[in-house]
Amino acid sequence: MLVIFFFSSLFWFGSLSYLSSSWEGNIEQINFLAASLSQLG
């Protein structure tokens, strides 16, 4: 359980870092991240 949380945290940290560096025009990626989160949950 903690391993899943750890990897999901790394995934979100990397994703947020990438999105913050190129925010505009990334609505599709945000939707993809939301879909991935819903699948994890």
N, CA, C and O atoms as CSV, one atom per row, in Angstrom:
chain,resi,resn,atom,element,x,y,z
A,1,MET,N,N,0.831,-1.199,0.000
A,1,MET,CA,C,0.000,0.000,0.000
A,1,MET,C,C,0.872,1.258,0.000
A,1,MET,O,O,0.651,2.187,-0.777
A,2,LEU,N,N,1.866,1.264,0.891
A,2,LEU,CA,C,2.766,2.420,0.932
A,2,LEU,C,C,3.562,2.543,-0.356
A,2,LEU,O,O,3.879,3.649,-0.794
A,3,VAL,N,N,3.887,1.402,-0.962
A,3,VAL,CA,C,4.646,1.438,-2.222
A,3,VAL,C,C,3.816,2.114,-3.313
A,3,VAL,O,O,4.328,2.924,-4.086
A,4,ILE,N,N,2.525,1.768,-3.363
A,4,ILE,CA,C,1.639,2.373,-4.362
A,4,ILE,C,C,1.554,3.883,-4.138
A,4,ILE,O,O,1.603,4.671,-5.083
A,5,PHE,N,N,1.427,4.263,-2.873
A,5,PHE,CA,C,1.348,5.695,-2.556
A,5,PHE,C,C,2.646,6.403,-2.943
A,5,PHE,O,O,2.623,7.521,-3.458
A,6,PHE,N,N,3.777,5.740,-2.691
A,6,PHE,CA,C,5.079,6.328,-3.010
A,6,PHE,C,C,5.228,6.567,-4.508
A,6,PHE,O,O,5.636,7.648,-4.934
A,7,PHE,N,N,4.894,5.543,-5.312
A,7,PHE,CA,C,5.040,5.680,-6.757
A,7,PHE,C,C,4.038,6.671,-7.330
A,7,PHE,O,O,4.360,7.415,-8.256
A,8,SER,N,N,2.836,6.685,-6.790
A,8,SER,CA,C,1.834,7.642,-7.274
A,8,SER,C,C,2.271,9.064,-6.937
A,8,SER,O,O,2.024,9.993,-7.705
A,9,SER,N,N,2.925,9.233,-5.780
A,9,SER,CA,C,3.433,10.547,-5.404
A,9,SER,C,C,4.524,10.987,-6.367
A,9,SER,O,O,4.552,12.138,-6.802
A,10,LEU,N,N,5.434,10.057,-6.701
A,10,LEU,CA,C,6.485,10.383,-7.669
A,10,LEU,C,C,5.881,10.741,-9.021
A,10,LEU,O,O,6.324,11.680,-9.683
A,11,PHE,N,N,4.853,9.974,-9.428
A,11,PHE,CA,C,4.188,10.219,-10.698
A,11,PHE,C,C,3.575,11.612,-10.728
A,11,PHE,O,O,3.736,12.350,-11.700
A,12,TRP,N,N,2.870,11.968,-9.654
A,12,TRP,CA,C,2.223,13.282,-9.616
A,12,TRP,C,C,3.249,14.400,-9.527
A,12,TRP,O,O,3.067,15.452,-10.140
A,13,PHE,N,N,4.333,14.191,-8.769
A,13,PHE,CA,C,5.363,15.218,-8.649
A,13,PHE,C,C,6.002,15.504,-10.003
A,13,PHE,O,O,6.196,16.660,-10.379
A,14,GLY,N,N,6.331,14.426,-10.738
A,14,GLY,CA,C,6.927,14.593,-12.063
A,14,GLY,C,C,5.955,15.240,-13.028
A,14,GLY,O,O,6.339,16.082,-13.840
A,15,SER,N,N,4.691,14.842,-12.938
A,15,SER,CA,C,3.683,15.396,-13.838
A,15,SER,C,C,3.474,16.884,-13.560
A,15,SER,O,O,3.396,17.687,-14.489
A,16,LEU,N,N,3.384,17.245,-12.295
A,16,LEU,CA,C,3.179,18.648,-11.943
A,16,LEU,C,C,4.385,19.483,-12.347
A,16,LEU,O,O,4.235,20.615,-12.804
A,17,SER,N,N,5.578,18.928,-12.180
A,17,SER,CA,C,6.783,19.651,-12.586
A,17,SER,C,C,6.776,19.897,-14.091
A,17,SER,O,O,7.133,20.979,-14.557
A,18,TYR,N,N,6.363,18.876,-14.848
A,18,TYR,CA,C,6.318,19.004,-16.303
A,18,TYR,C,C,5.245,19.995,-16.725
A,18,TYR,O,O,5.467,20.820,-17.611
A,19,LEU,N,N,4.073,19.913,-16.084
A,19,LEU,CA,C,2.976,20.795,-16.453
A,19,LEU,C,C,3.297,22.244,-16.098
A,19,LEU,O,O,2.951,23.157,-16.848
A,20,SER,N,N,3.953,22.459,-14.969
A,20,SER,CA,C,4.274,23.820,-14.549
A,20,SER,C,C,5.282,24.452,-15.502
A,20,SER,O,O,5.297,25.671,-15.678
A,21,SER,N,N,6.124,23.620,-16.117
A,21,SER,CA,C,7.121,24.153,-17.040
A,21,SER,C,C,6.494,24.485,-18.395
A,21,SER,O,O,7.020,25.319,-19.132
A,22,SER,N,N,5.380,23.840,-18.727
A,22,SER,CA,C,4.711,24.132,-19.998
A,22,SER,C,C,3.207,24.011,-19.794
A,22,SER,O,O,2.579,23.053,-20.245
A,23,TRP,N,N,2.642,24.999,-19.107
A,23,TRP,CA,C,1.261,24.900,-18.651
A,23,TRP,C,C,0.258,25.096,-19.788
A,23,TRP,O,O,-0.693,24.325,-19.913
A,24,GLU,N,N,0.460,26.105,-20.604
A,24,GLU,CA,C,-0.557,26.454,-21.597
A,24,GLU,C,C,-0.717,25.365,-22.647
A,24,GLU,O,O,0.263,24.787,-23.116
A,25,GLY,N,N,-1.966,25.095,-23.009
A,25,GLY,CA,C,-2.257,24.114,-24.043
A,25,GLY,C,C,-2.136,22.687,-23.560
A,25,GLY,O,O,-1.977,21.775,-24.370
A,26,ASN,N,N,-2.207,22.471,-22.251
A,26,ASN,CA,C,-2.040,21.111,-21.732
A,26,ASN,C,C,-3.322,20.609,-21.073
A,26,ASN,O,O,-3.274,19.786,-20.159
A,27,ILE,N,N,-4.465,21.106,-21.538
A,27,ILE,CA,C,-5.737,20.668,-20.965
A,27,ILE,C,C,-5.927,19.173,-21.185
A,27,ILE,O,O,-6.448,18.477,-20.313
A,28,GLU,N,N,-5.505,18.677,-22.345
A,28,GLU,CA,C,-5.655,17.248,-22.624
A,28,GLU,C,C,-4.819,16.420,-21.655
A,28,GLU,O,O,-5.257,15.359,-21.211
A,29,GLN,N,N,-3.622,16.893,-21.324
A,29,GLN,CA,C,-2.781,16.157,-20.381
A,29,GLN,C,C,-3.395,16.179,-18.988
A,29,GLN,O,O,-3.318,15.194,-18.253
A,30,ILE,N,N,-4.006,17.308,-18.627
A,30,ILE,CA,C,-4.665,17.391,-17.318
A,30,ILE,C,C,-5.811,16.389,-17.259
A,30,ILE,O,O,-5.993,15.706,-16.252
A,31,ASN,N,N,-6.577,16.303,-18.334
A,31,ASN,CA,C,-7.670,15.330,-18.383
A,31,ASN,C,C,-7.132,13.911,-18.292
A,31,ASN,O,O,-7.737,13.052,-17.651
A,32,PHE,N,N,-5.990,13.663,-18.937
A,32,PHE,CA,C,-5.369,12.338,-18.889
A,32,PHE,C,C,-4.924,12.000,-17.470
A,32,PHE,O,O,-5.100,10.872,-17.010
A,33,LEU,N,N,-4.351,12.978,-16.785
A,33,LEU,CA,C,-3.931,12.748,-15.404
A,33,LEU,C,C,-5.132,12.473,-14.514
A,33,LEU,O,O,-5.072,11.624,-13.624
A,34,ALA,N,N,-6.217,13.190,-14.753
A,34,ALA,CA,C,-7.430,12.969,-13.958
A,34,ALA,C,C,-7.970,11.567,-14.205
A,34,ALA,O,O,-8.419,10.899,-13.273
A,35,ALA,N,N,-7.929,11.121,-15.454
A,35,ALA,CA,C,-8.400,9.771,-15.770
A,35,ALA,C,C,-7.493,8.729,-15.114
A,35,ALA,O,O,-7.975,7.711,-14.617
A,36,SER,N,N,-6.195,8.978,-15.113
A,36,SER,CA,C,-5.264,8.038,-14.485
A,36,SER,C,C,-5.518,7.972,-12.986
A,36,SER,O,O,-5.478,6.897,-12.389
A,37,LEU,N,N,-5.779,9.123,-12.382
A,37,LEU,CA,C,-6.037,9.143,-10.944
A,37,LEU,C,C,-7.309,8.375,-10.619
A,37,LEU,O,O,-7.358,7.636,-9.636
A,38,SER,N,N,-8.331,8.546,-11.437
A,38,SER,CA,C,-9.588,7.843,-11.182
A,38,SER,C,C,-9.400,6.329,-11.329
A,38,SER,O,O,-10.057,5.549,-10.640
A,39,GLN,N,N,-8.502,5.920,-12.228
A,39,GLN,CA,C,-8.246,4.483,-12.377
A,39,GLN,C,C,-7.460,3.950,-11.182
A,39,GLN,O,O,-7.669,2.814,-10.756
A,40,LEU,N,N,-6.548,4.776,-10.635
A,40,LEU,CA,C,-5.800,4.350,-9.452
A,40,LEU,C,C,-6.725,4.226,-8.257
A,40,LEU,O,O,-6.595,3.309,-7.445
A,41,GLY,N,N,-7.666,5.163,-8.160
A,41,GLY,CA,C,-8.609,5.134,-7.044
A,41,GLY,C,C,-9.613,4.044,-7.242
A,41,GLY,O,O,-10.496,3.859,-6.404
